Amino acid sequence: METEALTSDHQVFEDQLLPIFEQQKAYAQTLRISNVEQRKEKLKRLRQWILSNRIAIQEALSKDFQKPVFETDITEIYSTKTELDHALGQLHKWMRPAKVGTPLVLIGTRSRVMYEPKGVALIIAPWNYPFYLLVSPLISAIAAGCCAILKPSEMTPATASLVRRMVAELFESREVTVVEGDATVATALLKLPFDHIFFTGSPQIGKVVMRAAAEHLTSVTLELGGKSPCIVDATANIKDAAEKIAIGKFLNAGQTCIAPDYILVHKSKEKELVQALQAVITQFYGADPETSSDLAHIINSQHLNRLQGLISDAVAKGATLVAGGKANAETRYLAPTLLTVVTPDMQVMQEEIFGPVLPVLTFEQIHEVTHFVTERSKSLALYIFSQDKQQIEYVLKHTTAGGVSVNECLMHVLHPDLPFGGVNTSGIGKSHGFYGFVAFSNEKAVLHQRIGLTNYKQFYPPYTQKVKKLFNLLLQWL
């Protein structure tokens, strides 16, 4: 099988992309009538390819930013396999038309919701989980019966090349194809009238995608990010919380869209939590984390410089560097870093950190926490560590986030029956499992009416007094 890639000096012309798009547009008409077994067969081949190429996936991620092999297994391979297994097990239910009830005024009719593929989808993936965040929406697109053009991140060239090989071995280009390149390529792709765009990345680029989609009234799923708060109240088990926060924050070197971005800890527990976090960092990565093979590095020098700038700004404004801060420009290493005495005016609290830097702030009353969170942009995730059910419910009812884990970090993203996505600036639309299937589907309403006498014919013109009286009775009693 063949696939397409356009990487000629990072210049892509619209007339090169248009034939690829039109080929898929034509083939989408064939795919729309594909049955459950045909779609499952494609998912099975994809699953087998991933398991057979496990080492190649590990090597690509390691080459791109020294991602630990085991982290690749967990966050790139296992997470993708889980999505595939769930789709394979549930697709027959998802594709089945959903029956709906009949109101009294429509007695004699029967109705259902049909799920039909939207058509040709564009999937744009980021660099932080470059395999999973490209293949996961592809699974949903295949399940829904769509064609897809994939745009991997140019910041992870080894993974992009691997994905291109995978697609070439599994699909015809008229069904799934890969287009590589930089922002110029993405801009050219966004000018095409796709039926759906699935984008994962920053809110800033998400706005660009949404503006481009508006030109064609194309539907979008935007998985963005933001500053996900982590709340630790006075009743929390500090040792347990520290372990879970540390893995949530330092997995993938903090380059995770749902990583806890900052901690709000009860003032009485701040010292204990910070000490516990320091101990966990040593437990996870040793006395010198730079020598650890279990800690990913920063994607590029630009992001490393940005992170160092955040640390320097915080310290200059009065923050205390409790742990970490050490960097190696040559290997793009940044140590797991803890900052205390952090204030909202510091740059580290003004933007999504997206790195192994964890600011710690304190509170005394739970309403301070909810006020602090709600006066900022709505987050993709929120974490609560507490043994007080009333406080947990208070936070859940008084804050908004795309997803929440209670006494845990990140794990809600692994549940195949939970919707994943943000709110406003942290995202639009949901994905994973059935929600991903729906994202790439048109929910078509279908009503079947009987022939001959129907209830509604009683209200046809002319609108006599008898008709009006009958309608008034209907309005009053039904």
One Martini backbone bead per residue (centre of mass of N, CA, C, O) as a GRO file, in nm:
protein
  478
    1MET     BB    1   0.102   0.032   0.011
    2GLU     BB    2   0.023   0.381   0.006
    3THR     BB    3   0.166   0.705   0.073
    4GLU     BB    4   0.189   1.045   0.180
    5ALA     BB    5   0.452   1.301   0.133
    6LEU     BB    6   0.538   1.652   0.221
    7THR     BB    7   0.897   1.779   0.228
    8SER     BB    8   0.981   2.010   0.034
    9ASP     BB    9   1.139   2.240   0.194
   10HIS     BB   10   0.871   2.302   0.358
   11GLN     BB   11   0.698   2.305   0.083
   12VAL     BB   12   0.346   2.353   0.026
   13PHE     BB   13   0.105   2.306  -0.214
   14GLU     BB   14  -0.223   2.304  -0.280
   15ASP     BB   15  -0.200   2.135  -0.555
   16GLN     BB   16  -0.082   1.882  -0.396
   17LEU     BB   17  -0.323   1.832  -0.188
   18LEU     BB   18  -0.588   1.813  -0.348
   19PRO     BB   19  -0.570   1.521  -0.470
   20ILE     BB   20  -0.575   1.378  -0.199
   21PHE     BB   21  -0.846   1.486  -0.103
   22GLU     BB   22  -1.023   1.397  -0.350
   23GLN     BB   23  -0.969   1.096  -0.321
   24GLN     BB   24  -1.103   1.074  -0.041
   25LYS     BB   25  -1.378   1.193  -0.110
   26ALA     BB   26  -1.455   0.961  -0.301
   27TYR     BB   27  -1.406   0.716  -0.098
   28ALA     BB   28  -1.612   0.798   0.127
   29GLN     BB   29  -1.861   0.674  -0.022
   30THR     BB   30  -1.771   0.381   0.035
   31LEU     BB   31  -1.724   0.386   0.350
   32ARG     BB   32  -2.019   0.458   0.450
   33ILE     BB   33  -2.102   0.131   0.389
   34SER     BB   34  -1.947   0.007   0.593
   35ASN     BB   35  -1.899  -0.246   0.809
   36VAL     BB   36  -1.810  -0.376   1.107
   37GLU     BB   37  -1.604  -0.589   0.998
   38GLN     BB   38  -1.434  -0.400   0.822
   39ARG     BB   39  -1.345  -0.211   1.053
   40LYS     BB   40  -1.226  -0.425   1.243
   41GLU     BB   41  -1.003  -0.525   1.055
   42LYS     BB   42  -0.839  -0.262   1.064
   43LEU     BB   43  -0.797  -0.259   1.372
   44LYS     BB   44  -0.647  -0.530   1.388
   45ARG     BB   45  -0.407  -0.451   1.211
   46LEU     BB   46  -0.315  -0.218   1.388
   47ARG     BB   47  -0.268  -0.379   1.644
   48GLN     BB   48  -0.055  -0.574   1.528
   49TRP     BB   49   0.152  -0.363   1.443
   50ILE     BB   50   0.212  -0.247   1.720
   51LEU     BB   51   0.308  -0.513   1.856
   52SER     BB   52   0.533  -0.573   1.632
   53ASN     BB   53   0.652  -0.248   1.680
   54ARG     BB   54   0.747  -0.177   1.969
   55ILE     BB   55   1.051  -0.114   1.938
   56ALA     BB   56   1.024   0.108   1.723
   57ILE     BB   57   0.865   0.301   1.904
   58GLN     BB   58   1.073   0.329   2.127
   59GLU     BB   59   1.305   0.439   1.946
   60ALA     BB   60   1.165   0.694   1.841
   61LEU     BB   61   1.116   0.832   2.119
   62SER     BB   62   1.411   0.831   2.208
   63LYS     BB   63   1.520   1.000   1.970
   64ASP     BB   64   1.344   1.257   2.012
   65PHE     BB   65   1.336   1.262   2.379
   66GLN     BB   66   1.429   1.033   2.571
   67LYS     BB   67   1.216   0.824   2.616
   68PRO     BB   68   1.124   0.599   2.811
   69VAL     BB   69   1.039   0.283   2.750
   70PHE     BB   70   0.813   0.245   2.965
   71GLU     BB   71   0.656   0.503   2.893
   72THR     BB   72   0.590   0.411   2.610
   73ASP     BB   73   0.431   0.162   2.686
   74ILE     BB   74   0.211   0.316   2.849
   75THR     BB   75   0.147   0.601   2.673
   76GLU     BB   76   0.151   0.469   2.369
   77ILE     BB   77   0.073   0.160   2.362
   78TYR     BB   78  -0.137   0.087   2.579
   79SER     BB   79  -0.337   0.320   2.523
   80THR     BB   80  -0.390   0.232   2.230
   81LYS     BB   81  -0.480  -0.059   2.285
   82THR     BB   82  -0.723   0.015   2.460
   83GLU     BB   83  -0.876   0.166   2.238
   84LEU     BB   84  -0.893  -0.073   2.044
   85ASP     BB   85  -1.033  -0.284   2.225
   86HIS     BB   86  -1.286  -0.117   2.276
   87ALA     BB   87  -1.376  -0.085   1.982
   88LEU     BB   88  -1.394  -0.391   1.915
   89GLY     BB   89  -1.614  -0.448   2.148
   90GLN     BB   90  -1.830  -0.185   2.063
   91LEU     BB   91  -1.899  -0.121   1.758
   92HIS     BB   92  -2.173  -0.270   1.720
   93LYS     BB   93  -2.318  -0.064   1.909
   94TRP     BB   94  -2.246   0.212   1.784
   95MET     BB   95  -2.369   0.149   1.486
   96ARG     BB   96  -2.632   0.122   1.604
   97PRO     BB   97  -2.929   0.229   1.594
   98ALA     BB   98  -3.106   0.462   1.789
   99LYS     BB   99  -3.370   0.444   1.979
  100VAL     BB  100  -3.676   0.628   2.017
  101GLY     BB  101  -3.925   0.776   2.134
  102THR     BB  102  -4.289   0.858   2.144
  103PRO     BB  103  -4.490   1.102   2.126
  104LEU     BB  104  -4.824   1.153   2.126
  105VAL     BB  105  -4.835   1.345   1.869
  106LEU     BB  106  -4.655   1.089   1.715
  107ILE     BB  107  -4.840   0.873   1.679
  108GLY     BB  108  -4.720   0.629   1.431
  109THR     BB  109  -4.428   0.664   1.478
  110ARG     BB  110  -4.072   0.618   1.404
  111SER     BB  111  -3.743   0.640   1.563
  112ARG     BB  112  -3.394   0.740   1.488
  113VAL     BB  113  -3.033   0.709   1.518
  114MET     BB  114  -2.782   0.772   1.288
  115TYR     BB  115  -2.443   0.667   1.209
  116GLU     BB  116  -2.246   0.873   1.010
  117PRO     BB  117  -1.997   0.961   0.827
  118LYS     BB  118  -1.848   1.260   0.758
  119GLY     BB  119  -1.558   1.166   0.600
  120VAL     BB  120  -1.306   1.391   0.591
  121ALA     BB  121  -1.015   1.394   0.794
  122LEU     BB  122  -0.821   1.595   1.020
  123ILE     BB  123  -0.506   1.509   1.187
  124ILE     BB  124  -0.347   1.689   1.453
  125ALA     BB  125  -0.039   1.648   1.610
  126PRO     BB  126   0.172   1.637   1.865
  127TRP     BB  127   0.489   1.589   2.047
  128ASN     BB  128   0.442   1.455   2.339
  129TYR     BB  129   0.236   1.221   2.200
  130PRO     BB  130   0.295   1.126   1.884
  131PHE     BB  131   0.138   0.853   1.870
  132TYR     BB  132  -0.125   0.849   2.038
  133LEU     BB  133  -0.235   1.144   1.930
  134LEU     BB  134  -0.275   1.008   1.637
  135VAL     BB  135  -0.409   0.717   1.669
  136SER     BB  136  -0.659   0.759   1.842
  137PRO     BB  137  -0.830   0.926   1.632
  138LEU     BB  138  -0.803   0.715   1.409
  139ILE     BB  139  -0.975   0.501   1.542
  140SER     BB  140  -1.235   0.671   1.534
  141ALA     BB  141  -1.241   0.714   1.228
  142ILE     BB  142  -1.260   0.416   1.149
  143ALA     BB  143  -1.512   0.346   1.316
  144ALA     BB  144  -1.688   0.571   1.152
  145GLY     BB  145  -1.584   0.572   0.832
  146CYS     BB  146  -1.326   0.740   0.769
  147CYS     BB  147  -1.118   0.949   0.636
  148ALA     BB  148  -0.748   1.035   0.655
  149ILE     BB  149  -0.535   1.304   0.749
  150LEU     BB  150  -0.202   1.311   0.866
  151LYS     BB  151  -0.034   1.538   1.112
  152PRO     BB  152   0.260   1.538   1.225
  153SER     BB  153   0.519   1.630   1.410
  154GLU     BB  154   0.826   1.794   1.341
  155MET     BB  155   0.959   1.744   1.639
  156THR     BB  156   0.908   1.415   1.565
  157PRO     BB  157   1.056   1.254   1.315
  158ALA     BB  158   1.071   0.953   1.395
  159THR     BB  159   0.767   0.913   1.445
  160ALA     BB  160   0.664   1.016   1.175
  161SER     BB  161   0.806   0.797   1.007
  162LEU     BB  162   0.670   0.556   1.141
  163VAL     BB  163   0.375   0.633   1.072
  164ARG     BB  164   0.414   0.629   0.771
  165ARG     BB  165   0.481   0.328   0.755
  166MET     BB  166   0.226   0.218   0.881
  167VAL     BB  167   0.023   0.335   0.676
  168ALA     BB  168   0.152   0.205   0.421
  169GLU     BB  169   0.099  -0.100   0.533
  170LEU     BB  170  -0.236  -0.063   0.590
  171PHE     BB  171  -0.306   0.166   0.367
  172GLU     BB  172  -0.463   0.348   0.154
  173SER     BB  173  -0.443   0.676   0.052
  174ARG     BB  174  -0.764   0.706   0.012
  175GLU     BB  175  -0.793   0.668   0.335
  176VAL     BB  176  -0.485   0.688   0.447
  177THR     BB  177  -0.261   0.966   0.526
  178VAL     BB  178   0.062   1.131   0.519
  179VAL     BB  179   0.166   1.465   0.626
  180GLU     BB  180   0.460   1.632   0.618
  181GLY     BB  181   0.572   1.907   0.830
  182ASP     BB  182   0.515   2.221   0.892
  183ALA     BB  183   0.321   2.499   0.925
  184THR     BB  184   0.280   2.520   0.618
  185VAL     BB  185   0.126   2.257   0.590
  186ALA     BB  186  -0.105   2.314   0.787
  187THR     BB  187  -0.210   2.565   0.639
  188ALA     BB  188  -0.280   2.420   0.374
  189LEU     BB  189  -0.478   2.211   0.495
  190LEU     BB  190  -0.681   2.430   0.627
  191LYS     BB  191  -0.797   2.512   0.329
  192LEU     BB  192  -0.956   2.264   0.337
  193PRO     BB  193  -1.284   2.092   0.314
  194PHE     BB  194  -1.338   1.947   0.572
  195ASP     BB  195  -1.549   1.750   0.787
  196HIS     BB  196  -1.305   1.718   1.000
  197ILE     BB  197  -1.124   1.838   1.296
  198PHE     BB  198  -0.834   1.710   1.474
  199PHE     BB  199  -0.691   1.882   1.755
  200THR     BB  200  -0.363   1.889   1.916
  201GLY     BB  201  -0.281   2.157   2.152
  202SER     BB  202  -0.272   2.478   2.166
  203PRO     BB  203  -0.474   2.748   2.207
  204GLN     BB  204  -0.345   2.927   1.991
  205ILE     BB  205  -0.372   2.715   1.756
  206GLY     BB  206  -0.671   2.652   1.795
  207LYS     BB  207  -0.767   2.926   1.682
  208VAL     BB  208  -0.660   2.884   1.398
  209VAL     BB  209  -0.823   2.630   1.335
  210MET     BB  210  -1.106   2.754   1.383
  211ARG     BB  211  -1.089   2.973   1.167
  212ALA     BB  212  -1.048   2.780   0.930
  213ALA     BB  213  -1.308   2.611   0.973
  214ALA     BB  214  -1.514   2.848   0.936
  215GLU     BB  215  -1.486   2.875   0.623
  216HIS     BB  216  -1.638   2.563   0.607
  217LEU     BB  217  -1.800   2.467   0.851
  218THR     BB  218  -1.617   2.291   1.032
  219SER     BB  219  -1.578   2.056   1.241
  220VAL     BB  220  -1.447   2.025   1.587
  221THR     BB  221  -1.161   1.897   1.771
  222LEU     BB  222  -1.025   2.035   2.077
  223GLU     BB  223  -0.711   1.963   2.227
  224LEU     BB  224  -0.558   2.125   2.477
  225GLY     BB  225  -0.528   2.305   2.789
  226GLY     BB  226  -0.347   2.428   3.068
  227LYS     BB  227  -0.409   2.494   3.418
  228SER     BB  228  -0.388   2.227   3.629
  229PRO     BB  229  -0.512   2.172   3.929
  230CYS     BB  230  -0.388   2.088   4.270
  231ILE     BB  231  -0.557   1.961   4.552
  232VAL     BB  232  -0.456   1.987   4.908
  233ASP     BB  233  -0.579   1.897   5.194
  234ALA     BB  234  -0.585   1.835   5.542
  235THR     BB  235  -0.685   1.515   5.483
  236ALA     BB  236  -0.460   1.416   5.332
  237ASN     BB  237  -0.247   1.177   5.201
  238ILE     BB  238   0.069   1.271   5.156
  239LYS     BB  239   0.226   1.031   5.047
  240ASP     BB  240   0.025   0.953   4.828
  241ALA     BB  241   0.009   1.228   4.687
  242ALA     BB  242   0.309   1.261   4.612
  243GLU     BB  243   0.331   1.019   4.421
  244LYS     BB  244   0.101   1.103   4.221
  245ILE     BB  245   0.205   1.386   4.151
  246ALA     BB  246   0.485   1.309   4.047
  247ILE     BB  247   0.393   1.130   3.811
  248GLY     BB  248   0.206   1.345   3.681
  249LYS     BB  249   0.442   1.558   3.638
  250PHE     BB  250   0.716   1.373   3.541
  251LEU     BB  251   0.590   1.257   3.323
  252ASN     BB  252   0.740   1.339   3.039
  253ALA     BB  253   0.858   1.596   3.177
  254GLY     BB  254   0.564   1.746   3.191
  255GLN     BB  255   0.463   1.681   2.879
  256THR     BB  256   0.141   1.729   2.976
  257CYS     BB  257  -0.183   1.841   2.946
  258ILE     BB  258  -0.273   1.690   3.246
  259ALA     BB  259  -0.082   1.803   3.424
  260PRO     BB  260   0.004   1.923   3.710
  261ASP     BB  261   0.068   2.266   3.735
  262TYR     BB  262  -0.043   2.318   4.035
  263ILE     BB  263  -0.040   2.377   4.390
  264LEU     BB  264  -0.304   2.351   4.645
  265VAL     BB  265  -0.220   2.384   4.984
  266HIS     BB  266  -0.254   2.343   5.293
  267LYS     BB  267  -0.077   2.516   5.516
  268SER     BB  268  -0.040   2.267   5.724
  269LYS     BB  269   0.093   2.080   5.460
  270GLU     BB  270   0.334   2.196   5.305
  271LYS     BB  271   0.594   2.080   5.431
  272GLU     BB  272   0.517   1.779   5.405
  273LEU     BB  273   0.480   1.777   5.096
  274VAL     BB  274   0.756   1.876   5.005
  275GLN     BB  275   0.919   1.652   5.141
  276ALA     BB  276   0.775   1.420   4.992
  277LEU     BB  277   0.852   1.509   4.705
  278GLN     BB  278   1.156   1.491   4.741
  279ALA     BB  279   1.159   1.188   4.810
  280VAL     BB  280   1.025   1.088   4.546
  281ILE     BB  281   1.230   1.190   4.344
  282THR     BB  282   1.455   1.009   4.455
  283GLN     BB  283   1.305   0.742   4.426
  284PHE     BB  284   1.264   0.763   4.110
  285TYR     BB  285   1.569   0.925   4.014
  286GLY     BB  286   1.753   0.986   4.232
  287ALA     BB  287   2.004   1.196   4.333
  288ASP     BB  288   2.062   1.208   4.003
  289PRO     BB  289   1.841   1.256   3.746
  290GLU     BB  290   2.041   1.279   3.499
  291THR     BB  291   2.112   0.955   3.521
  292SER     BB  292   1.835   0.881   3.444
  293SER     BB  293   1.626   0.651   3.243
  294ASP     BB  294   1.324   0.764   3.369
  295LEU     BB  295   1.374   1.054   3.223
  296ALA     BB  296   1.273   1.279   3.032
  297HIS     BB  297   1.319   1.517   2.789
  298ILE     BB  298   1.334   1.795   2.623
  299ILE     BB  299   1.239   1.860   2.304
  300ASN     BB  300   1.388   2.155   2.311
  301SER     BB  301   1.561   2.449   2.348
  302GLN     BB  302   1.325   2.643   2.360
  303HIS     BB  303   1.177   2.505   2.599
  304LEU     BB  304   1.409   2.513   2.797
  305ASN     BB  305   1.438   2.823   2.806
  306ARG     BB  306   1.152   2.878   2.904
  307LEU     BB  307   1.171   2.723   3.174
  308GLN     BB  308   1.412   2.880   3.288
  309GLY     BB  309   1.260   3.149   3.284
  310LEU     BB  310   1.043   3.075   3.492
  311ILE     BB  311   1.234   3.025   3.725
  312SER     BB  312   1.383   3.296   3.731
  313ASP     BB  313   1.134   3.476   3.772
  314ALA     BB  314   1.040   3.354   4.040
  315VAL     BB  315   1.298   3.405   4.205
  316ALA     BB  316   1.308   3.717   4.153
  317LYS     BB  317   1.002   3.734   4.301
  318GLY     BB  318   1.049   3.516   4.571
  319ALA     BB  319   1.099   3.237   4.518
  320THR     BB  320   1.161   2.895   4.613
  321LEU     BB  321   1.420   2.668   4.550
  322VAL     BB  322   1.388   2.342   4.657
  323ALA     BB  323   1.412   2.190   4.371
  324GLY     BB  324   1.628   2.180   4.129
  325GLY     BB  325   1.704   2.361   3.808
  326LYS     BB  326   1.874   2.180   3.656
  327ALA     BB  327   2.071   2.203   3.347
  328ASN     BB  328   2.113   2.070   2.994
  329ALA     BB  329   2.158   2.186   2.683
  330GLU     BB  330   2.268   1.940   2.522
  331THR     BB  331   2.030   1.725   2.643
  332ARG     BB  332   1.767   1.866   2.752
  333TYR     BB  333   1.784   1.894   3.065
  334LEU     BB  334   1.545   1.880   3.350
  335ALA     BB  335   1.487   1.903   3.661
  336PRO     BB  336   1.301   1.840   3.910
  337THR     BB  337   1.082   2.111   4.018
  338LEU     BB  338   1.053   2.321   4.313
  339LEU     BB  339   0.813   2.578   4.418
  340THR     BB  340   0.792   2.835   4.653
  341VAL     BB  341   0.645   3.122   4.721
  342VAL     BB  342   0.406   3.161   4.525
  343THR     BB  343   0.271   3.391   4.285
  344PRO     BB  344   0.042   3.507   4.047
  345ASP     BB  345   0.258   3.713   3.900
  346MET     BB  346   0.408   3.491   3.798
  347GLN     BB  347   0.487   3.333   3.505
  348VAL     BB  348   0.427   3.037   3.613
  349MET     BB  349   0.106   3.153   3.649
  350GLN     BB  350   0.042   3.249   3.328
  351GLU     BB  351   0.131   2.962   3.212
  352GLU     BB  352   0.182   2.681   3.071
  353ILE     BB  353   0.442   2.480   3.148
  354PHE     BB  354   0.534   2.203   3.020
  355GLY     BB  355   0.703   2.078   3.273
  356PRO     BB  356   0.932   2.002   3.557
  357VAL     BB  357   0.742   2.236   3.707
  358LEU     BB  358   0.639   2.299   4.062
  359PRO     BB  359   0.411   2.491   4.204
  360VAL     BB  360   0.349   2.626   4.543
  361LEU     BB  361   0.048   2.681   4.713
  362THR     BB  362  -0.172   2.834   4.952
  363PHE     BB  363  -0.435   2.755   5.199
  364GLU     BB  364  -0.730   2.772   5.431
  365GLN     BB  365  -0.985   2.785   5.244
  366ILE     BB  366  -1.183   2.637   5.008
  367HIS     BB  367  -1.298   2.900   4.875
  368GLU     BB  368  -1.023   2.999   4.776
  369VAL     BB  369  -0.982   2.783   4.563
  370THR     BB  370  -1.235   2.821   4.384
  371HIS     BB  371  -1.174   3.115   4.322
  372PHE     BB  372  -0.896   3.078   4.191
  373VAL     BB  373  -0.993   2.886   3.964
  374THR     BB  374  -1.249   3.051   3.840
  375GLU     BB  375  -1.071   3.316   3.759
  376ARG     BB  376  -0.978   3.118   3.551
  377SER     BB  377  -0.923   2.918   3.322
  378LYS     BB  378  -1.041   2.638   3.200
  379SER     BB  379  -0.958   2.317   3.260
  380LEU     BB  380  -0.870   1.996   3.163
  381ALA     BB  381  -0.783   1.951   3.469
  382LEU     BB  382  -0.851   1.804   3.803
  383TYR     BB  383  -0.719   1.781   4.144
  384ILE     BB  384  -0.806   1.575   4.442
  385PHE     BB  385  -0.688   1.570   4.784
  386SER     BB  386  -0.902   1.371   4.993
  387GLN     BB  387  -1.124   1.263   5.292
  388ASP     BB  388  -1.350   1.483   5.227
  389LYS     BB  389  -1.655   1.467   5.087
  390GLN     BB  390  -1.752   1.762   5.108
  391GLN     BB  391  -1.506   1.894   4.973
  392ILE     BB  392  -1.518   1.746   4.710
  393GLU     BB  393  -1.807   1.841   4.630
  394TYR     BB  394  -1.746   2.140   4.639
  395VAL     BB  395  -1.540   2.144   4.412
  396LEU     BB  396  -1.715   2.012   4.190
  397LYS     BB  397  -1.949   2.241   4.208
  398HIS     BB  398  -1.729   2.511   4.194
  399THR     BB  399  -1.605   2.380   3.931
  400THR     BB  400  -1.425   2.362   3.610
  401ALA     BB  401  -1.364   2.068   3.399
  402GLY     BB  402  -1.296   1.820   3.183
  403GLY     BB  403  -1.148   1.660   3.428
  404VAL     BB  404  -1.144   1.425   3.715
  405SER     BB  405  -0.931   1.340   3.995
  406VAL     BB  406  -0.953   1.145   4.289
  407ASN     BB  407  -0.675   1.058   4.437
  408GLU     BB  408  -0.545   1.138   4.149
  409CYS     BB  409  -0.351   1.108   3.837
  410LEU     BB  410  -0.460   1.089   3.490
  411MET     BB  411  -0.656   0.824   3.493
  412HIS     BB  412  -0.914   0.923   3.335
  413VAL     BB  413  -0.783   0.885   3.044
  414LEU     BB  414  -0.800   0.550   3.060
  415HIS     BB  415  -1.108   0.560   3.043
  416PRO     BB  416  -1.314   0.446   2.784
  417ASP     BB  417  -1.606   0.568   2.917
  418LEU     BB  418  -1.472   0.845   2.919
  419PRO     BB  419  -1.466   1.161   2.852
  420PHE     BB  420  -1.240   1.362   2.650
  421GLY     BB  421  -1.186   1.706   2.747
  422GLY     BB  422  -1.267   2.036   2.733
  423VAL     BB  423  -1.312   2.397   2.817
  424ASN     BB  424  -1.287   2.606   2.593
  425THR     BB  425  -0.957   2.679   2.629
  426SER     BB  426  -0.921   2.346   2.673
  427GLY     BB  427  -1.170   2.282   2.474
  428ILE     BB  428  -1.351   2.095   2.206
  429GLY     BB  429  -1.492   1.833   2.274
  430LYS     BB  430  -1.486   1.473   2.247
  431SER     BB  431  -1.314   1.165   2.344
  432HIS     BB  432  -1.312   0.847   2.327
  433GLY     BB  433  -1.461   0.603   2.228
  434PHE     BB  434  -1.776   0.689   2.172
  435TYR     BB  435  -1.695   0.994   2.156
  436GLY     BB  436  -1.509   0.957   1.911
  437PHE     BB  437  -1.712   0.835   1.718
  438VAL     BB  438  -1.903   1.085   1.723
  439ALA     BB  439  -1.703   1.303   1.621
  440PHE     BB  440  -1.697   1.135   1.324
  441SER     BB  441  -2.013   1.174   1.335
  442ASN     BB  442  -2.343   1.171   1.215
  443GLU     BB  443  -2.645   1.247   1.378
  444LYS     BB  444  -2.916   1.101   1.232
  445ALA     BB  445  -3.239   1.188   1.192
  446VAL     BB  446  -3.518   0.944   1.195
  447LEU     BB  447  -3.850   0.946   1.048
  448HIS     BB  448  -4.146   0.739   1.052
  449GLN     BB  449  -4.441   0.751   0.860
  450ARG     BB  450  -4.748   0.698   0.803
  451ILE     BB  451  -5.003   0.622   0.581
  452GLY     BB  452  -5.233   0.872   0.598
  453LEU     BB  453  -5.355   0.892   0.891
  454THR     BB  454  -5.267   1.166   1.107
  455ASN     BB  455  -5.247   1.371   1.367
  456TYR     BB  456  -5.142   1.636   1.215
  457LYS     BB  457  -5.377   1.671   0.999
  458GLN     BB  458  -5.563   1.835   1.202
  459PHE     BB  459  -5.357   2.106   1.143
  460TYR     BB  460  -5.442   2.181   0.881
  461PRO     BB  461  -5.543   2.362   0.649
  462PRO     BB  462  -5.775   2.531   0.762
  463TYR     BB  463  -5.793   2.757   1.049
  464THR     BB  464  -6.020   2.674   1.233
  465GLN     BB  465  -6.194   2.668   1.523
  466LYS     BB  466  -6.159   2.365   1.558
  467VAL     BB  467  -5.852   2.361   1.536
  468LYS     BB  468  -5.793   2.565   1.767
  469LYS     BB  469  -5.935   2.406   1.991
  470LEU     BB  470  -5.769   2.151   1.967
  471PHE     BB  471  -5.495   2.289   2.025
  472ASN     BB  472  -5.564   2.399   2.307
  473LEU     BB  473  -5.593   2.120   2.430
  474LEU     BB  474  -5.309   2.025   2.366
  475LEU     BB  475  -5.159   2.253   2.522
  476GLN     BB  476  -5.291   2.179   2.804
  477TRP     BB  477  -5.248   1.836   2.811
  478LEU     BB  478  -4.952   1.785   2.636
   0.00000   0.00000   0.00000
